[in-house]
Amino acid sequence: MLHVITAFEAGAGGNTLLSAAGMDRARYETWIAGSSDGPLWDDAEAAGVHTVRIDGFDKEVAPRRDLAVLRRLVRLMRRERFDIVHVHSAKAATLGRLAAWLCGVPVVVCTIHGRDPWWPAGRGSASDLDDLMPLHQRWLFRRVERALCRITDSFVAVSPTVARDAVIAGVASPGRISVAPSAVDTAAIPMAQDRDIRRELGIPVDVPVVGTVGRIGAQKCPLDFVRMAAGVRRSHPQARFVMVGEGELATQVRALAEELDVPLLVTGYRTDAVRVAATFDVYVVTSRYEGVGRAVTEALASARPVVATAVDGVVDLVSHGSTGLLVSPRDVDGLSRGVCWLLEHPAEAAVMGRQGSVLVRELFTTERMCAALDEVYGQQLGLAAGCQAAAPQNRRPAVTTALTTALTTADVPADVPGMVPAAVPAAAPAALQEHAS
């Protein structure tokens, strides 16, 4: 089985690594092919996964380089004769599926890690992204995605909302898509704050820290994080702010933080990001669009209370008033009020953090994700149900039911209404309105 991914890094890359390394080695010989850059190649090789690093396999459209990558993938598939090709991310999903079709690979699976800018807005959990891409490019990319549907045997989405929106957008076929919650390595995620990390970052142990982890690019709206921090500072002048990651907007982020007098530390890329995030008193998601958000999943696993924008698969993970607070995308004032409310209600924040941790550590495990994938592969290869190792019948409904039960039976604080629809984030705790003025 061959996984094809463009950038083998955090996010989709982490999902791909666990998807390959977590499968039963008695049943699957797993390979990963992707861009030669990326921090996860050594981890994959240490886990016994065969790796193929391809130069020029970049996210940007570059016809000559892309054709060379396609030829390399075709040669690899013809040489190894894979039974399954499993593609991830936009560029790899295009070139990987074309190569698999040219080589007659028996089974082609595509994981949809989240919405892309050319998708139309979803129902209540998605914001309009038309300003991120010209109209003619959106039209072209949608036509390509819909054409590739015809040569894809199965789709896997990282959350129910992503699955629904993919079908609505026409990038996945109804009846051929299932959900496998994107796993994180829960064993590597600490539950307690590490004071050594704070000392290393130069942050006193007795001040509140608000932070985020992720690429500092347009998708994550990092400038909204800085503006949110300025709002929080008006009520909590002692608060410090941390952004873990790097990206094309990092310079603008630092400049805006200086302009607004926000004490913001931008750490750059860190291999121990989960340890840093575990020191946050509040974890914030400001994204305009998001699959589920690997970093926020890890933050919840470490029992961090979360304030997040109600976009895409985030609403399947963060349940308003139960495992965190949700606000509308681009609502900087709402983000500030949410962070202030959690800082001022530490007991309720701790309850939300614990409930989020229970949810992630129960449902977002490598074993569950790989069992769901094993079921998809087995169905496509025509294996009898009894031959599917660790993949009980009705796996997908079981995961969905468990997720719903975990959210609806949570012990929600009295003044925080739980299970508020993602489309109505304004129904936040009444106490949040105290900070509106």
VOPAGU-2260 file (C-alpha; in pm, 1 decimal, decimal comma):
REM VOPAGU-2260
SITE   aa  ch    i         X         Y         Z
SITE  MET   A    0       0,0       0,0       0,0
SITE  LEU   A    1     131,9     342,5     -98,8
SITE  HIS   A    2      42,1     672,7      68,0
SITE  VAL   A    3     105,4     981,6    -144,7
SITE  ILE   A    4     130,0    1324,1      19,7
SITE  THR   A    5     276,3    1656,2     -82,4
SITE  ALA   A    6     426,0    1815,5     230,6
SITE  PHE   A    7     516,9    1548,3     485,2
SITE  GLU   A    8     480,9    1771,6     788,1
SITE  ALA   A    9     245,7    1839,5    1077,5
SITE  GLY   A   10    -124,3    1828,6    1000,7
SITE  ALA   A   11    -205,8    1596,9     711,1
SITE  GLY   A   12     147,7    1461,0     732,1
SITE  GLY   A   13      99,9    1352,2    1092,5
SITE  ASN   A   14    -223,7    1178,8     998,0
SITE  THR   A   15     -49,3    1004,8     707,8
SITE  LEU   A   16     237,6     888,9     927,4
SITE  LEU   A   17       4,1     726,8    1181,9
SITE  SER   A   18    -213,1     583,7     901,8
SITE  ALA   A   19      89,7     405,1     755,7
SITE  ALA   A   20     276,7     311,4    1073,8
SITE  GLY   A   21     -32,9     201,1    1263,8
SITE  MET   A   22    -153,1     -68,2    1023,4
SITE  ASP   A   23    -107,2    -438,3    1096,7
SITE  ARG   A   24     230,1    -529,5     943,6
SITE  ALA   A   25     116,0    -887,5     893,9
SITE  ARG   A   26    -148,9    -757,2     653,7
SITE  TYR   A   27       4,3    -445,6     500,2
SITE  GLU   A   28     342,1    -341,6     364,0
SITE  THR   A   29     319,8      36,6     382,7
SITE  TRP   A   30     500,1     299,7     177,0
SITE  ILE   A   31     492,7     680,7     178,0
SITE  ALA   A   32     591,8     896,9    -120,1
SITE  GLY   A   33     604,1    1275,0     -96,4
SITE  SER   A   34     805,1    1593,3    -110,9
SITE  SER   A   35    1167,8    1542,5     -11,8
SITE  ASP   A   36    1131,7    1825,6     239,2
SITE  GLY   A   37     952,2    1773,8     567,5
SITE  PRO   A   38    1035,2    1678,3     926,4
SITE  LEU   A   39     854,5    1342,2     943,1
SITE  TRP   A   40    1064,0    1123,0     712,6
SITE  ASP   A   41    1294,2     998,2     987,9
SITE  ASP   A   42     994,1     909,6    1205,0
SITE  ALA   A   43     839,2     711,6     919,8
SITE  GLU   A   44    1157,1     517,5     855,1
SITE  ALA   A   45    1202,3     448,5    1227,2
SITE  ALA   A   46     849,2     303,6    1227,8
SITE  GLY   A   47     940,3      59,3     948,4
SITE  VAL   A   48     759,5     241,1     668,2
SITE  HIS   A   49     920,5     239,4     321,0
SITE  THR   A   50     980,8     597,6     207,0
SITE  VAL   A   51    1027,4     762,9    -130,9
SITE  ARG   A   52    1132,6    1128,0    -124,2
SITE  ILE   A   53    1053,7    1313,4    -445,7
SITE  ASP   A   54    1227,4    1639,2    -535,1
SITE  GLY   A   55    1006,5    1911,8    -681,5
SITE  PHE   A   56     686,6    1774,0    -524,9
SITE  ASP   A   57     563,3    2117,5    -413,5
SITE  LYS   A   58     219,7    2254,4    -328,4
SITE  GLU   A   59     229,4    2521,1    -599,6
SITE  VAL   A   60     114,5    2435,9    -951,1
SITE  ALA   A   61     423,2    2403,7   -1175,4
SITE  PRO   A   62     342,0    2205,2   -1493,1
SITE  ARG   A   63     695,6    2091,0   -1580,1
SITE  ARG   A   64     784,9    1985,4   -1225,5
SITE  ASP   A   65     441,8    1829,1   -1176,1
SITE  LEU   A   66     483,4    1621,2   -1490,6
SITE  ALA   A   67     819,7    1498,7   -1362,1
SITE  VAL   A   68     659,9    1402,8   -1029,8
SITE  LEU   A   69     379,9    1221,2   -1212,6
SITE  ARG   A   70     633,9    1020,1   -1410,8
SITE  ARG   A   71     820,5     931,4   -1091,6
SITE  LEU   A   72     498,4     810,7    -927,5
SITE  VAL   A   73     404,5     605,7   -1232,9
SITE  ARG   A   74     745,0     435,4   -1233,4
SITE  LEU   A   75     714,4     360,6    -862,1
SITE  MET   A   76     363,3     215,8    -893,7
SITE  ARG   A   77     452,7       1,8   -1194,6
SITE  ARG   A   78     762,2    -132,6   -1022,4
SITE  GLU   A   79     600,6    -216,4    -686,5
SITE  ARG   A   80     251,6    -308,0    -814,0
SITE  PHE   A   81      63,8    -170,1    -516,1
SITE  ASP   A   82    -281,9    -306,2    -435,1
SITE  ILE   A   83    -386,4      24,1    -274,0
SITE  VAL   A   84    -288,0     383,9    -337,2
SITE  HIS   A   85    -407,3     620,8     -64,8
SITE  VAL   A   86    -370,0     991,3    -145,6
SITE  HIS   A   87    -367,8    1296,9      80,3
SITE  SER   A   88    -378,3    1676,5      21,8
SITE  ALA   A   89    -469,7    1858,3    -299,3
SITE  LYS   A   90    -157,6    1826,3    -516,6
SITE  ALA   A   91     -79,7    1469,6    -408,6
SITE  ALA   A   92    -443,9    1371,0    -448,0
SITE  THR   A   93    -435,6    1491,3    -809,1
SITE  LEU   A   94    -102,5    1345,3    -919,3
SITE  GLY   A   95    -139,8    1030,7    -707,6
SITE  ARG   A   96    -480,9     945,9    -850,2
SITE  LEU   A   97    -371,6    1015,0   -1206,3
SITE  ALA   A   98     -68,5     788,0   -1162,0
SITE  ALA   A   99    -281,0     514,7   -1004,2
SITE  TRP   A  100    -531,2     535,4   -1291,7
SITE  LEU   A  101    -252,6     515,1   -1551,3
SITE  CYS   A  102    -106,8     210,9   -1373,4
SITE  GLY   A  103    -438,0      34,2   -1316,9
SITE  VAL   A  104    -399,5      19,9    -937,4
SITE  PRO   A  105    -689,8    -192,5    -804,0
SITE  VAL   A  106    -796,4      39,8    -517,2
SITE  VAL   A  107    -762,3     417,0    -490,9
SITE  VAL   A  108    -854,7     588,5    -162,1
SITE  CYS   A  109    -850,8     962,4     -96,7
SITE  THR   A  110    -846,5    1116,4     251,0
SITE  ILE   A  111   -1009,1    1458,7     266,4
SITE  HIS   A  112    -828,6    1642,7     543,0
SITE  GLY   A  113   -1039,9    1957,0     518,7
SITE  ARG   A  114   -1194,1    2216,4     294,3
SITE  ASP   A  115    -992,0    2387,4      24,4
SITE  PRO   A  116   -1043,0    2748,8     -88,6
SITE  TRP   A  117   -1218,2    2642,6    -409,6
SITE  TRP   A  118   -1498,6    2462,8    -225,4
SITE  PRO   A  119   -1828,6    2650,2    -196,7
SITE  ALA   A  120   -1923,6    2748,9     158,8
SITE  GLY   A  121   -2085,8    2468,7     360,2
SITE  ARG   A  122   -2393,9    2477,3     576,9
SITE  GLY   A  123   -2338,7    2670,2     896,9
SITE  SER   A  124   -1985,8    2549,6     965,5
SITE  ALA   A  125   -1795,5    2716,9     683,3
SITE  SER   A  126   -1703,2    3069,8     590,9
SITE  ASP   A  127   -1684,2    3214,2     240,4
SITE  LEU   A  128   -1329,7    3182,6     105,7
SITE  ASP   A  129   -1384,4    3339,9    -235,2
SITE  ASP   A  130   -1135,2    3618,8    -163,1
SITE  LEU   A  131    -850,8    3366,6    -128,8
SITE  MET   A  132    -856,1    3251,8    -492,4
SITE  PRO   A  133    -959,8    3409,2    -825,7
SITE  LEU   A  134   -1287,3    3291,8    -977,9
SITE  HIS   A  135   -1127,9    3121,2   -1279,0
SITE  GLN   A  136    -896,1    2917,6   -1055,2
SITE  ARG   A  137   -1182,3    2810,4    -829,6
SITE  TRP   A  138   -1379,9    2697,9   -1137,0
SITE  LEU   A  139   -1084,7    2503,0   -1276,2
SITE  PHE   A  140    -996,8    2332,7    -947,5
SITE  ARG   A  141   -1358,4    2229,0    -888,7
SITE  ARG   A  142   -1377,7    2074,0   -1236,4
SITE  VAL   A  143   -1055,0    1880,9   -1175,0
SITE  GLU   A  144   -1171,9    1755,2    -834,3
SITE  ARG   A  145   -1506,7    1639,8    -972,3
SITE  ALA   A  146   -1334,8    1459,6   -1259,8
SITE  LEU   A  147   -1103,8    1280,9   -1015,1
SITE  CYS   A  148   -1408,2    1155,1    -823,8
SITE  ARG   A  149   -1471,8     913,2   -1108,9
SITE  ILE   A  150   -1138,6     736,8   -1061,0
SITE  THR   A  151   -1155,6     719,2    -680,4
SITE  ASP   A  152   -1295,3     405,7    -517,7
SITE  SER   A  153   -1338,9     538,2    -161,4
SITE  PHE   A  154   -1311,8     863,8      26,5
SITE  VAL   A  155   -1222,0     905,7     392,1
SITE  ALA   A  156   -1298,5    1229,0     577,2
SITE  VAL   A  157   -1144,4    1334,9     907,1
SITE  SER   A  158   -1481,1    1443,2    1051,0
SITE  PRO   A  159   -1854,1    1414,1     977,0
SITE  THR   A  160   -1882,5    1782,8     882,2
SITE  VAL   A  161   -1590,7    1757,4     639,2
SITE  ALA   A  162   -1755,7    1448,3     484,4
SITE  ARG   A  163   -2086,6    1628,7     440,2
SITE  ASP   A  164   -1930,5    1940,5     291,1
SITE  ALA   A  165   -1714,1    1733,8      54,3
SITE  VAL   A  166   -2023,8    1566,5     -88,2
SITE  ILE   A  167   -2204,5    1901,0    -120,5
SITE  ALA   A  168   -1902,4    2049,4    -298,2
SITE  GLY   A  169   -1892,4    1755,9    -540,7
SITE  VAL   A  170   -1537,1    1653,2    -448,9
SITE  ALA   A  171   -1654,0    1321,4    -298,9
SITE  SER   A  172   -1927,6    1083,3    -407,5
SITE  PRO   A  173   -2230,6    1007,6    -188,5
SITE  GLY   A  174   -2221,6     653,0     -58,4
SITE  ARG   A  175   -1845,6     622,5    -107,3
SITE  ILE   A  176   -1728,1     834,2     183,1
SITE  SER   A  177   -1669,2     732,3     543,6
SITE  VAL   A  178   -1526,7     901,4     852,6
SITE  ALA   A  179   -1204,8     809,8    1032,2
SITE  PRO   A  180   -1129,5    1062,1    1310,5
SITE  SER   A  181    -776,0    1188,6    1257,3
SITE  ALA   A  182    -563,5    1024,8    1525,5
SITE  VAL   A  183    -296,8    1186,2    1739,1
SITE  ASP   A  184     -23,7    1016,7    1937,8
SITE  THR   A  185    -191,8    1052,1    2276,9
SITE  ALA   A  186      91,5     868,4    2453,6
SITE  ALA   A  187     329,1    1153,0    2362,3
SITE  ILE   A  188      96,2    1431,4    2481,7
SITE  PRO   A  189     148,2    1550,1    2841,5
SITE  MET   A  190    -143,7    1618,6    3073,4
SITE  ALA   A  191      42,2    1850,1    3312,0
SITE  GLN   A  192     209,0    2183,7    3248,8
SITE  ASP   A  193     585,5    2174,2    3217,8
SITE  ARG   A  194     738,2    2461,1    3413,5
SITE  ASP   A  195    1072,1    2405,5    3242,0
SITE  ILE   A  196     909,6    2506,3    2912,7
SITE  ARG   A  197     789,9    2833,4    3062,4
SITE  ARG   A  198    1133,5    2907,5    3200,7
SITE  GLU   A  199    1285,1    2830,6    2861,5
SITE  LEU   A  200    1041,5    3070,7    2696,6
SITE  GLY   A  201    1107,8    3338,2    2959,2
SITE  ILE   A  202     749,7    3338,7    3088,4
SITE  PRO   A  203     682,0    3353,9    3464,9
SITE  VAL   A  204     490,7    3056,1    3601,1
SITE  ASP   A  205     227,6    3275,2    3768,6
SITE  VAL   A  206      95,8    3464,5    3466,0
SITE  PRO   A  207    -176,9    3342,9    3227,4
SITE  VAL   A  208     -56,9    3223,5    2888,4
SITE  VAL   A  209    -277,8    3220,2    2579,9
SITE  GLY   A  210    -140,0    3043,9    2276,1
SITE  THR   A  211    -182,3    2867,1    1946,9
SITE  VAL   A  212      11,6    2624,0    1726,9
SITE  GLY   A  213      12,2    2610,8    1348,1
SITE  ARG   A  214     142,6    2749,7    1023,8
SITE  ILE   A  215     146,6    3129,9    1024,9
SITE  GLY   A  216     -42,4    3166,7     697,3
SITE  ALA   A  217    -370,1    3303,6     562,6
SITE  GLN   A  218    -571,1    2992,6     652,7
SITE  LYS   A  219    -498,4    3036,5    1024,1
SITE  CYS   A  220    -572,5    3412,1    1036,9
SITE  PRO   A  221    -274,6    3481,0    1266,7
SITE  LEU   A  222    -336,2    3857,6    1261,3
SITE  ASP   A  223    -672,9    3789,6    1425,4
SITE  PHE   A  224    -483,6    3616,0    1705,7
SITE  VAL   A  225    -280,0    3933,6    1765,2
SITE  ARG   A  226    -593,3    4151,8    1760,8
SITE  MET   A  227    -762,4    3908,3    2000,3
SITE  ALA   A  228    -461,6    3931,9    2230,5
SITE  ALA   A  229    -486,6    4312,3    2234,6
SITE  GLY   A  230    -848,9    4279,6    2346,6
SITE  VAL   A  231    -760,9    4032,3    2620,7
SITE  ARG   A  232    -484,4    4263,0    2746,0
SITE  ARG   A  233    -738,0    4532,6    2826,5
SITE  SER   A  234    -887,8    4307,8    3096,1
SITE  HIS   A  235    -580,6    4096,5    3175,5
SITE  PRO   A  236    -271,9    4314,5    3131,7
SITE  GLN   A  237     -47,6    4047,3    3283,5
SITE  ALA   A  238    -136,2    3788,4    3015,8
SITE  ARG   A  239     132,6    3661,0    2779,4
SITE  PHE   A  240      77,9    3521,3    2429,8
SITE  VAL   A  241     263,2    3249,8    2238,2
SITE  MET   A  242     243,2    3144,6    1873,6
SITE  VAL   A  243     423,5    2821,9    1779,6
SITE  GLY   A  244     497,4    2790,6    1409,1
SITE  GLU   A  245     637,5    2965,9    1108,4
SITE  GLY   A  246     503,3    3091,0     778,2
SITE  GLU   A  247     477,7    3372,0     530,0
SITE  LEU   A  248     285,2    3605,2     764,2
SITE  ALA   A  249     526,9    3581,2    1058,5
SITE  THR   A  250     683,3    3921,1     988,5
SITE  GLN   A  251     342,1    4088,9     971,7
SITE  VAL   A  252     240,7    3916,5    1295,4
SITE  ARG   A  253     544,7    4050,1    1480,8
SITE  ALA   A  254     491,7    4400,2    1339,5
SITE  LEU   A  255     124,9    4409,9    1442,8
SITE  ALA   A  256     207,9    4278,7    1790,6
SITE  GLU   A  257     459,2    4560,3    1832,3
SITE  GLU   A  258     210,9    4816,9    1703,4
SITE  LEU   A  259     -62,6    4698,8    1944,1
SITE  ASP   A  260     179,7    4653,6    2235,9
SITE  VAL   A  261     103,8    4281,1    2265,8
SITE  PRO   A  262     366,7    4069,1    2447,0
SITE  LEU   A  263     375,9    3796,1    2182,7
SITE  LEU   A  264     643,2    3529,5    2149,5
SITE  VAL   A  265     666,5    3365,1    1806,5
SITE  THR   A  266     875,4    3052,9    1863,2
SITE  GLY   A  267     908,2    2926,3    1506,2
SITE  TYR   A  268     874,9    2556,8    1429,0
SITE  ARG   A  269     930,6    2329,2    1729,2
SITE  THR   A  270     939,1    1951,3    1738,4
SITE  ASP   A  271     805,5    1966,2    2095,9
SITE  ALA   A  272     502,1    2180,8    2011,1
SITE  VAL   A  273     271,5    1954,2    2214,7
SITE  ARG   A  274     480,0    2020,6    2528,4
SITE  VAL   A  275     466,9    2395,1    2465,5
SITE  ALA   A  276      90,0    2390,0    2406,6
SITE  ALA   A  277      38,5    2195,7    2729,4
SITE  THR   A  278     165,5    2502,0    2918,4
SITE  PHE   A  279    -109,0    2727,9    2779,1
SITE  ASP   A  280    -392,2    2833,1    3007,7
SITE  VAL   A  281    -614,9    2883,0    2702,5
SITE  TYR   A  282    -561,9    2746,7    2351,2
SITE  VAL   A  283    -704,0    2957,0    2065,5
SITE  VAL   A  284    -800,5    2865,6    1707,8
SITE  THR   A  285    -853,6    3161,3    1473,5
SITE  SER   A  286    -873,3    2969,1    1142,5
SITE  ARG   A  287   -1096,8    3066,1     851,9
SITE  TYR   A  288   -1110,9    2703,7     741,9
SITE  GLU   A  289    -983,5    2385,1     898,2
SITE  GLY   A  290   -1021,1    2010,4     864,7
SITE  VAL   A  291   -1032,2    1925,1    1231,4
SITE  GLY   A  292    -706,9    2082,6    1336,1
SITE  ARG   A  293    -436,9    1845,1    1451,3
SITE  ALA   A  294    -286,2    2098,2    1691,1
SITE  VAL   A  295    -618,5    2173,6    1860,2
SITE  THR   A  296    -683,9    1798,8    1891,3
SITE  GLU   A  297    -350,1    1764,6    2069,6
SITE  ALA   A  298    -429,0    2065,7    2287,8
SITE  LEU   A  299    -758,5    1909,0    2394,4
SITE  ALA   A  300    -579,2    1581,7    2467,3
SITE  SER   A  301    -360,4    1774,8    2711,9
SITE  ALA   A  302    -677,8    1910,6    2880,1
SITE  ARG   A  303    -635,8    2266,8    2754,6
SITE  PRO   A  304    -956,7    2477,7    2746,9
SITE  VAL   A  305   -1017,2    2599,1    2391,7
SITE  VAL   A  306   -1169,8    2899,6    2219,2
SITE  ALA   A  307   -1211,8    2830,0    1848,2
SITE  THR   A  308   -1375,6    2960,9    1534,4
SITE  ALA   A  309   -1676,5    2749,2    1438,5
SITE  VAL   A  310   -1549,2    2628,1    1102,9
SITE  ASP   A  311   -1562,6    2293,7     925,4
SITE  GLY   A  312   -1451,1    1992,4    1129,6
SITE  VAL   A  313   -1364,4    2203,3    1435,6
SITE  VAL   A  314   -1733,9    2195,2    1529,6
SITE  ASP   A  315   -1718,0    1814,3    1548,6
SITE  LEU   A  316   -1439,8    1837,7    1805,4
SITE  VAL   A  317   -1514,1    2150,5    2006,2
SITE  SER   A  318   -1866,4    2141,0    2144,7
SITE  HIS   A  319   -1970,9    2485,0    2265,2
SITE  GLY   A  320   -1991,2    2494,5    2643,5
SITE  SER   A  321   -1877,8    2134,6    2678,7
SITE  THR   A  322   -1525,6    2091,3    2540,5
SITE  GLY   A  323   -1462,3    2459,0    2464,6
SITE  LEU   A  324   -1617,1    2779,0    2330,6
SITE  LEU   A  325   -1701,9    2857,0    1967,7
SITE  VAL   A  326   -1725,4    3192,9    1792,7
SITE  SER   A  327   -1787,5    3297,3    1434,1
SITE  PRO   A  328   -1488,9    3318,4    1197,2
SITE  ARG   A  329   -1317,3    3660,7    1196,2
SITE  ASP   A  330   -1499,1    3756,9    1519,6
SITE  VAL   A  331   -1201,6    3903,8    1706,3
SITE  ASP   A  332   -1416,9    4050,2    1984,0
SITE  GLY   A  333   -1582,9    3710,9    2034,4
SITE  LEU   A  334   -1244,2    3543,3    2063,3
SITE  SER   A  335   -1132,3    3800,8    2321,5
SITE  ARG   A  336   -1449,6    3759,1    2527,2
SITE  GLY   A  337   -1416,5    3382,0    2517,7
SITE  VAL   A  338   -1055,4    3387,3    2635,4
SITE  CYS   A  339   -1138,7    3635,5    2913,4
SITE  TRP   A  340   -1430,5    3422,4    3029,8
SITE  LEU   A  341   -1212,5    3111,9    3056,6
SITE  LEU   A  342    -936,5    3299,5    3239,2
SITE  GLU   A  343   -1192,1    3434,3    3486,7
SITE  HIS   A  344   -1366,3    3097,9    3535,8
SITE  PRO   A  345   -1076,7    2855,8    3593,6
SITE  ALA   A  346   -1294,1    2583,0    3745,9
SITE  GLU   A  347   -1527,3    2574,9    3445,8
SITE  ALA   A  348   -1230,7    2598,4    3209,7
SITE  ALA   A  349   -1070,9    2297,0    3380,0
SITE  VAL   A  350   -1393,5    2096,7    3338,1
SITE  MET   A  351   -1402,3    2175,5    2966,0
SITE  GLY   A  352   -1037,3    2080,2    2935,1
SITE  ARG   A  353   -1090,2    1745,2    3109,8
SITE  GLN   A  354   -1393,4    1665,1    2896,4
SITE  GLY   A  355   -1200,9    1748,3    2581,5
SITE  SER   A  356    -915,9    1525,1    2693,6
SITE  VAL   A  357   -1149,4    1231,7    2759,5
SITE  LEU   A  358   -1307,8    1277,7    2416,1
SITE  VAL   A  359    -977,4    1286,2    2226,6
SITE  ARG   A  360    -808,4    1007,0    2421,2
SITE  GLU   A  361   -1109,6     782,0    2368,0
SITE  LEU   A  362   -1195,9     851,3    2003,4
SITE  PHE   A  363    -888,5     994,5    1831,0
SITE  THR   A  364    -654,5     701,7    1878,1
SITE  THR   A  365    -434,8     539,1    1617,0
SITE  GLU   A  366    -610,5     206,4    1680,0
SITE  ARG   A  367    -954,6     348,8    1599,9
SITE  MET   A  368    -838,9     533,2    1291,3
SITE  CYS   A  369    -648,7     236,5    1150,9
SITE  ALA   A  370    -939,5       1,4    1221,8
SITE  ALA   A  371   -1165,3     233,4    1020,4
SITE  LEU   A  372    -911,9     242,1     735,9
SITE  ASP   A  373    -872,1    -134,5     748,8
SITE  GLU   A  374   -1245,9    -167,6     700,8
SITE  VAL   A  375   -1238,9      62,8     397,3
SITE  TYR   A  376    -949,9    -127,5     240,4
SITE  GLY   A  377   -1109,9    -464,2     316,0
SITE  GLN   A  378   -1440,1    -366,8     158,8
SITE  GLN   A  379   -1269,8    -245,3    -158,3
SITE  LEU   A  380   -1054,0    -557,4    -185,6
SITE  GLY   A  381   -1354,1    -783,6    -128,9
SITE  LEU   A  382   -1226,8    -937,7     194,1
SITE  ALA   A  383   -1473,7   -1125,6     410,8
SITE  ALA   A  384   -1571,5    -948,4     732,2
SITE  GLY   A  385   -1395,5   -1210,5     940,4
SITE  CYS   A  386   -1064,3   -1130,2     769,2
SITE  GLN   A  387   -1060,0    -768,3     877,5
SITE  ALA   A  388    -823,9    -750,8    1170,5
SITE  ALA   A  389    -927,6    -512,9    1447,0
SITE  ALA   A  390   -1215,9    -376,2    1237,7
SITE  PRO   A  391   -1547,3    -469,0    1399,4
SITE  GLN   A  392   -1871,0    -439,5    1208,7
SITE  ASN   A  393   -2038,8     -97,3    1193,7
SITE  ARG   A  394   -1716,8      81,0    1288,0
SITE  ARG   A  395   -1820,9     415,7    1140,4
SITE  PRO   A  396   -2161,4     435,6    1312,8
SITE  ALA   A  397   -1994,6     329,7    1638,6
SITE  VAL   A  398   -1745,5     615,0    1618,3
SITE  THR   A  399   -2017,7     867,4    1535,4
SITE  THR   A  400   -2239,1     742,8    1818,5
SITE  ALA   A  401   -1954,7     755,6    2068,0
SITE  LEU   A  402   -1871,2    1110,8    1964,5
SITE  THR   A  403   -2231,5    1225,6    1999,5
SITE  THR   A  404   -2272,1    1053,6    2336,1
SITE  ALA   A  405   -1951,6    1205,9    2471,2
SITE  LEU   A  406   -2069,8    1554,1    2383,3
SITE  THR   A  407   -2432,2    1529,5    2490,5
SITE  THR   A  408   -2370,5    1368,5    2829,1
SITE  ALA   A  409   -2087,9    1600,8    2935,8
SITE  ASP   A  410   -2116,3    1770,0    3274,1
SITE  VAL   A  411   -2165,8    2123,4    3144,8
SITE  PRO   A  412   -2131,4    2413,1    3392,8
SITE  ALA   A  413   -2464,6    2568,2    3483,3
SITE  ASP   A  414   -2404,7    2906,0    3318,2
SITE  VAL   A  415   -2263,0    2764,3    2994,9
SITE  PRO   A  416   -2526,6    2621,5    2759,3
SITE  GLY   A  417   -2387,6    2305,9    2597,9
SITE  MET   A  418   -2442,4    2167,4    2247,9
SITE  VAL   A  419   -2505,3    2508,2    2093,0
SITE  PRO   A  420   -2526,1    2465,8    1713,8
SITE  ALA   A  421   -2208,0    2579,2    1543,6
SITE  ALA   A  422   -2413,0    2811,0    1324,0
SITE  VAL   A  423   -2525,5    3004,6    1632,8
SITE  PRO   A  424   -2202,2    3083,5    1816,5
SITE  ALA   A  425   -2363,7    3400,6    1950,2
SITE  ALA   A  426   -2533,4    3185,6    2215,4
SITE  ALA   A  427   -2215,7    3185,8    2419,5
SITE  PRO   A  428   -2226,4    3215,6    2796,9
SITE  ALA   A  429   -2405,0    3529,9    2904,7
SITE  ALA   A  430   -2101,3    3615,6    3115,0
SITE  LEU   A  431   -1903,7    3663,4    2795,0
SITE  GLN   A  432   -2109,3    3972,2    2717,5
SITE  GLU   A  433   -1952,2    4142,3    3018,2
SITE  HIS   A  434   -1639,8    4198,6    2805,8
SITE  ALA   A  435   -1822,3    4330,6    2500,8
SITE  SER   A  436   -1793,1    4694,2    2602,1
